[in-house]
Amino acid sequence: MIKKYNIQSEALPAKKKIAPLFEDWKTLIGKPICLHARPTRIQKSVLTVSVDDSVLFHHLEAYGKKAMLETIQAKYPEVKKIRFQWGVDGKGI
């Protein structure tokens, strides 16, 4: 099954420029985190990442946000902030 990502942005050229981030996610972030966290949208230069594991959610929020942002910005400087959402696609569990 192919998952469709909800890529939201203020401008179409920005969508095309940032869309590969969703495909590069596993390479950028690593398999252990990718099992429980995935990007769900980009809006106004803020990347929203849904996290389905509560321990990982709190760890990323408290300790991993800066490192993750730096890793992403190395390839996608358009991303200025990361916002984590608890649950599958931010809908809670």
Residue pairs with C-beta under 8 A, 6 or more apart in sequence:
5 22
5 39
5 40
5 41
6 40
6 41
7 15
7 18
7 19
7 22
7 41
7 42
8 41
8 42
8 43
9 15
9 18
9 42
9 43
9 44
10 43
10 44
14 78
17 78
18 42
18 76
18 78
18 79
21 28
21 39
21 42
21 47
21 72
21 75
21 76
21 79
22 39
24 75
25 34
25 38
25 39
26 34
28 71
28 72
28 75
29 37
29 68
29 71
33 56
33 60
36 51
36 52
36 53
36 56
37 49
37 50
37 51
37 52
37 53
37 56
37 60
37 84
38 49
38 50
39 47
39 48
39 49
39 50
40 48
40 49
40 50
40 85
40 89
40 90
41 47
41 48
42 48
42 78
42 79
45 78
45 79
45 80
45 81
46 79
46 80
46 81
46 82
46 83
47 72
47 79
47 81
47 82
47 83
48 82
48 83
48 84
48 85
48 90
49 60
49 82
49 83
49 84
49 85
50 84
50 85
50 86
50 87
50 88
50 89
50 90
51 57
51 60
51 84
51 85
51 86
51 87
52 87
52 88
52 93
54 86
57 84
57 86
60 68
60 84
61 84
65 82
65 84
68 82
69 79
69 81
69 82
72 79
72 82
73 79
86 92
86 93
87 93
